[in-house]
Amino acid sequence: MREKRSFSERTRVLPNDEVKKKYFLVYEGKNTEAIYFEAVDVLKEYISINPLIEVIPVIRSYSEDGWSNPKKILDRVIQNIEELKSGEVSYETLLNWIMDYFQDYGILENNRPLAKSYWTTLQQICEEKLGVSLEEKVGNLQMACEMIFDILKEESKLENIVADIPRVINNSVLTYSEEIDKICLIVDRDKDSFTPVQYDYVVEQCENRNYGIYITNPCFEFWLLMHFDDVKELDQELLLENPKVSAERRYCEQELRKRIPKYSKSKYDAIGLVRNVEKAIRNESLYCENEKELKNTIGSNVGMLIREMQK
């Protein structure tokens, strides 16, 4: 997991010495939630988000790409936070940092086969050349990077990469402060992939660690539907079941497309929706907002996150 740098590089301390609080948003989905909260960040002043709040998306690194199970995602967040506190990272984390660097600086050029090739090579370097597993802890980050890059340069012809080792390390560490900031997990209550036992585990872990857990049952599209006046007229049983209505869509997405004709999970007018977020918050209050009860009840508490950031 890593921060989306366009947000996280902002200064923490304001000129009047007030300290900014960072909300680290960890999404289950890859696009829909990210698009929405980017619009929230753009419209911070319009929707009265506290100016001392920074909204920071946490995106998945290479080996986490495609993950959607909330338990798996939460466990990785916990691991990364523990690594941040201890200063000890696994080789898998280090390799993800290197892949993130390659992505950020255009070495991979969004080329998935090339990325897979680099990842395989990095794994082989660790296991065959260094004799370590990806689960093992790195003893000396600087030395490990130098050794990996020396071998990588021979096999891939990359030049001048050793000079960027400090950037690889420093740009990859979460800027999270346990005393000030907040981790927020934003997930769907997807009964097909999120079992009751996993649900209870995620809610309990978030509660014990003071992380925010923001759930929409059945899915984030229902939260988006709350931005419209007629959401109350929708069939609640169908909403909760959210059955497939075609090979590509379920009920909630179909209803959303009736209101946003060009809606897709990867592209939609989130700015227009966020301008109506107060309506969504009011509509949300008509449904369940309790994270434990959302396990089996239609509703959402995403609006409570927005309200918290407005204080």
DOFIVEX-914507 format. One line per 10 residues: their letters; for each residue x negated, y negated, z negated of N, C-alpha, C. Coordinates in steps of 0.2 Angstrom, whole numbers. Example, Ala and Ser with C-alpha at 12.3 -4.5 7.8 and 13.67 -1.06 7.14 Angstrom:
as) -66/28/-39/-62/22/-39/-66/16/-39; -64/11/-35/-68/5/-36/-64/0/-39;
end
This chain:
mrekrsfser) -4/6/0/0/0/0/-4/-6/0; -2/-11/3/-6/-18/4/-1/-24/5; -4/-29/3/0/-35/4/0/-38/11; 5/-41/13/5/-44/20/2/-51/19; -4/-51/21/-8/-57/20/-6/-64/21; -1/-65/26/1/-71/28/5/-74/22; 7/-70/17/11/-73/11/6/-73/6; 2/-68/5/-2/-67/-2/-8/-71/-3; -10/-75/3/-16/-79/2/-15/-86/-1; -9/-87/-3/-7/-94/-5/-10/-94/-12;
trvlpndevk) -12/-101/-14/-15/-102/-21/-10/-100/-26; -12/-98/-32/-8/-96/-38/-6/-102/-42; -11/-107/-43/-10/-112/-47/-9/-119/-43; -4/-122/-45/-2/-128/-42/-6/-134/-45; -5/-140/-42/-9/-146/-44/-8/-148/-51; -2/-147/-54/0/-148/-60/-1/-143/-65; -5/-138/-63/-7/-132/-68/-1/-127/-69; 5/-128/-66/10/-123/-66/8/-117/-63; 9/-111/-65/7/-104/-62/13/-101/-58; 11/-99/-52/16/-96/-48/17/-89/-50;
kkyflvyegk) 23/-86/-50/25/-79/-51/26/-76/-44; 22/-70/-43/23/-67/-37/28/-61/-38; 33/-61/-33/37/-55/-33/35/-50/-27; 32/-45/-29/29/-40/-24/35/-35/-22; 37/-36/-16/43/-32/-13/41/-26/-9; 43/-20/-12/41/-14/-9/47/-11/-6; 47/-10/1/53/-8/4/53/0/6; 59/3/5/59/10/8/59/10/15; 63/5/18/63/5/26/57/1/29; 56/2/35/50/-1/38/52/-8/41;
nteaiyfeav) 58/-9/43/60/-16/47/65/-20/43; 71/-17/42/77/-20/41/76/-25/34; 74/-22/29/73/-26/23/67/-31/24; 62/-29/27/57/-34/28/59/-40/32; 63/-39/37/66/-44/41/70/-49/37; 74/-46/33/79/-50/29/75/-54/24; 70/-51/20/66/-55/15/61/-60/18; 59/-59/24/55/-64/28/60/-70/29; 66/-69/30/71/-75/31/72/-78/24; 72/-74/19/73/-77/12/67/-82/11;
dvlkeyisin) 61/-80/13/55/-84/11/55/-90/15; 57/-90/22/58/-95/26/63/-100/23; 68/-98/20/74/-102/18/74/-103/10; 68/-102/7/67/-103/0/70/-109/-3; 69/-115/0/71/-121/-2/79/-122/-1; 81/-120/5/88/-120/7/93/-116/2; 90/-110/0/94/-106/-4/92/-106/-12; 88/-111/-13/86/-113/-20/82/-108/-24; 78/-105/-20/73/-101/-24/68/-105/-28; 67/-103/-34/62/-107/-38/56/-108/-34;
plievipvir) 53/-114/-34/47/-116/-30/41/-113/-33; 41/-110/-40/36/-107/-43/36/-99/-41; 40/-97/-37/41/-90/-35/37/-89/-28; 33/-84/-27/30/-82/-21/33/-75/-19; 36/-74/-13/38/-68/-11/33/-65/-6; 31/-59/-9/25/-55/-6/27/-48/-4; 28/-47/3/29/-40/5/23/-36/4; 25/-30/2/20/-24/1/21/-19/7; 16/-19/11/17/-14/17/13/-8/17; 15/-3/20/12/4/19/5/4/24;
sysedgwsnp) 0/7/21/-6/8/24/-5/14/29; -11/16/32/-10/21/38/-8/28/35; -10/30/30/-8/37/28/-1/37/25; 2/31/24/8/31/21/14/29/26; 11/28/32/16/26/38/21/32/39; 27/30/39/33/34/40/36/37/34; 33/35/28/36/37/22/43/33/21; 48/37/18/54/34/17/57/36/10; 54/41/7/57/44/1/55/39/-5; 60/36/-9/58/31/-14/53/34/-19;
kkildrviqn) 54/40/-21/50/43/-26/42/43/-24; 41/45/-18/35/46/-15/32/39/-15; 36/34/-13/33/27/-12/32/24/-19; 36/25/-24/35/23/-31/29/26/-33; 28/32/-33/22/36/-35/15/32/-32; 15/31/-26/10/28/-23/8/21/-26; 14/17/-27/13/10/-30/10/11/-37; 13/16/-41/10/17/-48/2/18/-47; 1/23/-42/-6/25/-42/-11/19/-40; -8/14/-35/-12/8/-33/-13/3/-39;
ieelksgevs) -8/3/-43/-8/-2/-49/-13/1/-54; -13/7/-55/-18/10/-60/-25/10/-57; -26/10/-51/-32/9/-48/-35/2/-49; -30/-2/-48/-31/-10/-49/-34/-11/-56; -30/-8/-61/-32/-9/-68/-39/-6/-70; -40/0/-67/-46/4/-69/-52/2/-65; -51/-1/-59/-56/-2/-55/-59/4/-51; -56/10/-52/-58/16/-48/-53/18/-43; -55/19/-37/-50/21/-32/-52/27/-29; -47/31/-26/-48/37/-22/-51/36/-15;
yetllnwimd) -54/41/-13/-57/40/-6/-51/39/-1; -45/42/-2/-39/41/2/-38/33/2; -38/30/-4/-37/23/-4/-42/19/0; -48/21/-1/-54/17/2/-53/18/10; -51/24/12/-50/25/20/-44/21/22; -39/20/18/-33/16/20/-36/9/20; -40/7/16/-42/0/16/-46/-1/23; -50/4/25/-54/3/31/-49/3/37; -44/7/37/-39/7/42/-35/0/42; -34/-2/37/-30/-9/36/-35/-14/39;
yfqdygilen) -41/-14/38/-46/-19/41/-46/-18/48; -47/-12/51/-47/-11/58/-40/-14/61; -35/-13/58/-28/-16/60/-28/-23/60; -30/-26/55/-30/-33/54/-34/-37/59; -40/-34/60/-45/-38/65/-45/-35/72; -40/-32/74/-39/-30/81/-43/-24/84; -46/-21/79/-50/-15/82/-46/-10/84; -40/-9/81/-35/-3/84/-30/-5/89; -29/-12/90/-25/-15/95/-18/-11/95; -15/-10/89/-9/-6/89/-9/0/93;
nrplaksywt) -14/3/94/-15/9/98/-15/15/93; -9/19/93/-8/24/88/-12/30/90; -14/32/96/-18/38/97/-25/36/94; -27/30/96/-34/27/93/-34/27/86; -29/25/83/-28/25/75/-29/32/72; -25/37/75/-26/43/73/-33/46/74; -36/44/79/-43/47/80/-48/44/75; -47/38/73/-51/35/68/-50/38/61; -43/39/60/-42/42/53/-45/49/53; -44/53/58/-47/60/58/-54/60/57;
tlqqiceekl) -58/55/61/-65/54/60/-67/52/53; -63/48/50/-65/45/43/-64/51/38; -59/55/39/-58/61/35/-63/66/35; -65/67/42/-71/72/43/-77/69/40; -79/63/40/-85/60/37/-85/61/29; -79/60/26/-78/61/19/-79/69/17; -76/73/21/-76/80/19/-82/84/21; -84/82/27/-90/86/30/-97/83/29; -97/76/29/-104/73/28/-105/71/21; -100/68/18/-101/66/11/-99/72/6;
gvsleekvgn) -95/77/8/-94/83/4/-89/81/-2; -84/76/0/-79/74/-5/-72/75/-2; -67/76/-7/-60/76/-5/-57/69/-5; -52/68/-2/-48/62/-2/-46/60/-9; -44/65/-13/-42/64/-20/-47/62/-25; -53/63/-23/-59/61/-28/-59/54/-28; -62/52/-34/-63/44/-35/-70/42/-32; -70/36/-30/-76/33/-27/-81/31/-33; -87/33/-33/-91/31/-38/-94/24/-37; -96/22/-31/-99/15/-29/-96/13/-23;
lqmacemifd) -91/8/-23/-88/6/-17/-92/4/-12; -97/-1/-13/-101/-3/-9/-106/2/-5; -108/7/-9/-112/12/-6/-108/17/-2; -102/18/-4/-98/23/0/-96/20/6; -95/13/6/-93/10/13/-99/10/17; -105/8/15/-111/8/19/-112/15/22; -111/20/18/-112/27/21/-107/29/26; -101/27/25/-96/29/30/-96/25/36; -98/18/35/-99/14/41/-105/16/45; -110/18/42/-116/20/46/-115/26/50;
ilkeesklen) -111/31/47/-109/37/51/-104/35/57; -100/31/55/-94/29/60/-97/25/66; -102/21/64/-105/17/70/-109/22/75; -112/27/72/-115/32/77/-110/35/81; -104/37/78/-99/41/82/-94/37/86; -94/30/84/-88/26/88/-91/20/91; -98/19/90/-101/13/93/-99/6/91; -96/6/84/-94/0/82/-100/-4/79; -100/-11/81/-106/-15/79/-104/-20/73; -110/-21/69/-109/-27/65/-104/-26/59;
ivadiprvin) -102/-20/58/-96/-19/54/-98/-19/46; -104/-17/45/-107/-17/38/-106/-24/35; -108/-29/39/-107/-36/36/-100/-38/33; -95/-34/35/-88/-35/33/-86/-31/27; -91/-27/24/-89/-23/19/-85/-27/13; -88/-32/11/-85/-36/5/-78/-38/7; -77/-40/14/-70/-42/16/-65/-36/16; -68/-30/18/-64/-24/18/-61/-22/10; -66/-23/6/-64/-22/-1/-60/-27/-4; -62/-34/-4/-58/-39/-7/-52/-40/-4;
nsvltyseei) -51/-40/2/-44/-41/6/-39/-35/5; -41/-30/2/-37/-24/1/-34/-23/-6; -37/-26/-11/-35/-26/-18/-29/-30/-19; -23/-27/-22/-17/-31/-23/-19/-37/-28; -16/-42/-27/-17/-48/-31/-12/-48/-37; -10/-43/-39/-4/-42/-44/-7/-43/-51; -4/-47/-55/-5/-48/-62/0/-45/-66; -1/-40/-70/4/-37/-74/8/-42/-79; 4/-47/-81/7/-52/-86/11/-57/-83; 10/-58/-77/14/-64/-73/19/-61/-68;
dkiclivdrd) 17/-56/-64/21/-55/-58/26/-49/-59; 29/-47/-54/34/-42/-54/34/-38/-48; 34/-31/-49/35/-26/-43/42/-25/-42; 45/-26/-36/52/-24/-35/52/-19/-29; 56/-14/-31/57/-8/-27/64/-9/-24; 64/-9/-17/71/-10/-14/72/-4/-9; 77/-1/-11/79/6/-8/86/7/-7; 87/12/-3/94/14/-1/96/20/-6; 102/21/-7/104/27/-11/106/32/-5; 101/35/-2/102/40/3/102/47/1;
kdsftpvqyd) 108/49/0/109/56/-3/106/62/1; 105/60/7/102/66/11/94/67/10; 91/61/7/84/62/6/82/60/-1; 86/57/-5/85/55/-11/89/59/-16; 86/64/-19/90/69/-23/92/65/-30; 97/68/-33/99/65/-40/93/65/-45; 89/71/-45/83/71/-50/78/65/-48; 77/65/-41/72/59/-39/75/52/-41; 81/52/-40/85/45/-42/83/43/-49; 85/48/-54/84/47/-61/77/45/-62;
yvveqcenrn) 72/49/-59/65/48/-60/63/41/-58; 65/39/-53/63/32/-50/66/26/-55; 72/27/-57/75/22/-61/72/22/-68; 70/28/-70/67/28/-77/60/25/-77; 56/27/-71/49/25/-71/49/17/-70; 54/14/-66/54/7/-65/56/4/-72; 60/7/-75/62/4/-82/57/4/-87; 53/9/-87/47/10/-92/42/5/-90; 41/4/-84/35/0/-81/37/-7/-80; 43/-9/-82/46/-16/-80/45/-18/-73;
ygiyitnpcf) 46/-13/-69/47/-15/-62/55/-16/-60; 56/-20/-55/63/-21/-53/65/-15/-48; 71/-13/-49/73/-8/-45/80/-10/-42; 80/-11/-35/86/-14/-32/88/-9/-26; 94/-7/-28/97/-1/-24/104/-3/-21; 105/-1/-15/111/-2/-11/114/5/-9; 120/6/-12/123/13/-10/129/11/-5; 129/13/1/125/19/3/118/17/6; 117/10/9/112/8/13/111/1/13; 105/-2/15/104/-9/15/109/-13/20;
efwllmhfdd) 112/-9/25/116/-12/29/123/-15/25; 124/-11/20/130/-13/16/129/-20/13; 123/-21/10/121/-27/8/122/-33/13; 120/-31/19/121/-36/25/128/-37/26; 132/-32/26/139/-33/27/142/-38/22; 139/-38/16/142/-42/11/142/-50/12; 138/-52/17/137/-59/20/143/-61/24; 148/-56/24/154/-58/28/160/-57/24; 165/-62/25/171/-62/21/175/-56/21; 176/-52/27/180/-47/27/177/-40/25;
vkeldqelll) 171/-40/21/168/-34/19/173/-30/14; 177/-34/11/182/-31/6/187/-27/9; 188/-28/16/193/-24/19/191/-18/22; 185/-16/22/182/-10/24/184/-4/20; 185/2/23/186/8/19/181/10/14; 182/10/8/177/11/3/175/18/3; 179/23/5/177/30/5/173/31/11; 174/28/17/170/28/22/163/25/21; 163/19/18/157/16/16/152/20/12; 155/23/6/151/28/2/149/34/6;
enpkvsaerr) 153/37/10/151/43/13/146/41/19; 147/35/22/143/32/28/142/38/33; 147/41/36/146/46/40/143/44/47; 141/49/51/138/47/57/144/46/62; 144/41/66/150/39/70/147/40/78; 141/41/79/138/43/85/131/46/84; 128/48/89/121/51/88/116/47/85; 117/40/86/112/35/84/114/31/78; 121/31/76/123/26/71/127/29/66; 127/26/60/132/28/55/137/22/54;
yceqelrkri) 142/24/49/148/19/49/145/12/47; 141/11/42/139/4/40/136/0/46; 131/4/49/128/0/55/133/-1/60; 138/3/62/143/2/67/147/-5/65; 149/-5/58/153/-11/56/149/-17/56; 142/-17/55/138/-22/56/137/-25/63; 137/-20/67/136/-22/74/143/-25/77; 148/-24/74/154/-27/76/154/-35/74; 150/-36/69/149/-43/67/143/-47/69; 138/-43/71/132/-45/74/131/-41/80;
pkyskskyda) 134/-42/86/134/-38/92/127/-35/94; 121/-39/93/115/-37/95/111/-34/89; 114/-32/84/110/-30/78/107/-23/79; 100/-23/77/97/-17/77/92/-17/71; 90/-11/68/86/-11/62/80/-15/63; 77/-16/69/71/-19/70/71/-26/72; 78/-28/74/78/-35/76/85/-38/75; 86/-43/71/93/-46/70/92/-53/67; 97/-57/67/97/-64/65/98/-64/58; 92/-63/54/92/-63/47/93/-70/44;
iglvrnveka) 90/-75/48/91/-82/46/98/-84/45; 102/-82/50/110/-83/49/113/-80/43; 111/-74/42/114/-70/36/112/-73/30; 105/-75/29/103/-78/23/106/-84/21; 108/-88/26/111/-95/25/118/-93/21; 120/-87/22/127/-86/18/126/-81/12; 120/-82/9/118/-77/4/122/-78/-2; 125/-84/-4/129/-85/-9/136/-81/-9; 138/-81/-2/144/-77/-1/143/-70/-3; 137/-67/-1/135/-60/-2/134/-59/-9;
irneslycen) 132/-64/-13/131/-63/-20/138/-62/-23; 143/-66/-21/149/-66/-24/153/-60/-22; 152/-58/-16/155/-51/-14/152/-45/-17; 145/-46/-19/142/-40/-22/145/-39/-29; 147/-45/-32/150/-44/-39/156/-40/-39; 160/-39/-34/166/-35/-33/164/-28/-34; 158/-26/-33/156/-19/-33/151/-17/-38; 149/-11/-39/145/-9/-44/138/-13/-43; 135/-15/-49/128/-18/-48/123/-15/-53; 126/-10/-57/121/-7/-62/117/-1/-58;
ekelkntigs) 110/-2/-59/106/3/-56/107/10/-57; 109/12/-63/111/19/-65/117/21/-62; 122/17/-62/129/19/-59/129/19/-52; 124/15/-49/124/15/-41/122/22/-39; 120/26/-43/118/33/-41/124/37/-37; 130/35/-39/136/38/-37/141/34/-35; 140/27/-35/145/22/-34/143/17/-29; 148/15/-25/147/10/-19/145/4/-22; 140/0/-20/138/-6/-22/131/-8/-21; 128/-13/-24/121/-16/-23/120/-20/-29;
nvgmliremq) 113/-21/-30/111/-26/-35/105/-30/-32; 105/-30/-25/100/-35/-21/102/-42/-23; 108/-44/-23/110/-50/-25/107/-53/-32; 107/-48/-36/104/-50/-43/97/-52/-42; 93/-49/-38/86/-51/-36/86/-58/-34; 90/-59/-29/90/-66/-26/92/-71/-32; 97/-70/-36/99/-74/-41/93/-75/-47; 90/-70/-48/84/-70/-53/79/-75/-50; 77/-74/-43/72/-79/-41/75/-86/-40; 81/-87/-41/84/-94/-41/83/-98/-47;
k) 82/-94/-53/82/-97/-59/75/-101/-60;
end
